[in-house]
Amino acid sequence: MARLIPNERTKVHFVPEISDMDAPTVNEITEGVDLTDFLVTLEASSTGQTVPTPSFESLFETSIPGTVTAQFTAEFYRDDETDTAWDTLPRATDGYMVIARFGYSGEENVPEAGDDVEVWPIRVTTRAAMALTNNESQRFNLEAAVPRVPSEDASVAS
């Protein structure tokens, strides 16, 4: 078993429209904006809650599944020639982040039918330039609302 790091494998695209979140098409993904080269960090996660269901009959406190919350945050580099990430993601932008954590199976890491991806519906709530620091690349933080349940086990369709 090998441990994987995201470098040189992970791909992240911003896609304005997706017809089926469980099966984004190769064309939808490739027509989106590839943000991989600008990405510094990414957190796309969902967390389930539980609801206690105690009973006087037992000292054990049981629980049932409750609501699920999701968050999407990222940090991107700025670029003085093609500030693609900054220009693509202004506040209130709606769309989908398609994340291929293990990359794509196509030649040169392009998507093919059957590839595993995550599809996160987002609405940008914060796009904030980070403090300017001597001898460091300029970056910005992005926070986004997740208005619908993300598809964390999607498969690319042809």
URURLIN-V697872 format. One record per backbone hydrogen bond with DSSP energy under -0.5 kcal/mol. NH is the residue of the N-H (numbers start at 0). CO is the residue of the C=O. If there is no record, write none. Layout:
nh co
NH CO
NH CO
//
This chain:
nh co
8 5
9 5
10 99
12 97
13 32
14 12
14 95
22 19
25 156
28 24
29 25
30 26
31 27
31 28
32 13
33 31
34 11
34 32
35 11
37 34
38 34
38 35
39 74
40 74
42 72
44 70
46 68
48 66
50 63
52 61
57 54
61 52
61 59
63 50
65 48
68 46
70 44
71 143
72 42
73 141
74 40
75 139
76 37
77 137
83 81
86 82
87 83
88 84
91 123
92 89
94 121
95 14
96 119
97 12
97 95
98 96
98 117
99 10
99 97
100 98
102 99
105 109
108 105
113 155
114 111
116 153
117 98
118 150
119 96
119 117
120 118
121 94
122 144
123 92
124 142
125 142
127 140
128 126
129 138
135 132
139 75
140 127
141 73
142 125
143 71
144 122
146 144
150 118
151 149
153 116
153 150
154 21
155 114
156 23
//
